[in-house]
Amino acid sequence: MKRRRIDFSDIPELSEKQLSVMRRVGRPPLGEHPRRLISIRLDSKVLNWVKKTAAKKRLPYQSLINDILAKEMKEAS
């Protein structure tokens, strides 16, 4: 199926004033120190285990990774 391009030509550009009052849309920062977006490479087996474990605990897998690392950090201190 061929995709048609959307014609945006009739939408006026935003003024500097309009742009200055806009805010970024996304997840709000959680906790005292907001989380940062990073990129990490994991072995497929490790990622699959984390995802399965997170699903069993009904957690997002990235939150589980954060919890595991935070626990390890506390134990190392």
PENOR-V893650 format. One record per pair of residues at least 6 apart in sequence whose C-alpha atoms are under 8 Angstrom apart, sorted by the first residue. I is the first residue (numbers start at 1). J is the second residue. D is the distance in whole Angstrom. If there is no record, write none. Layout:
i:I j:J d:D
i:I j:J d:D
This chain:
i:29 j:35 d:7
i:50 j:61 d:6
i:50 j:64 d:7
i:50 j:65 d:7
i:51 j:60 d:8
i:51 j:61 d:5
i:53 j:61 d:8
i:54 j:60 d:6
i:54 j:61 d:5
i:54 j:64 d:6
i:55 j:61 d:7
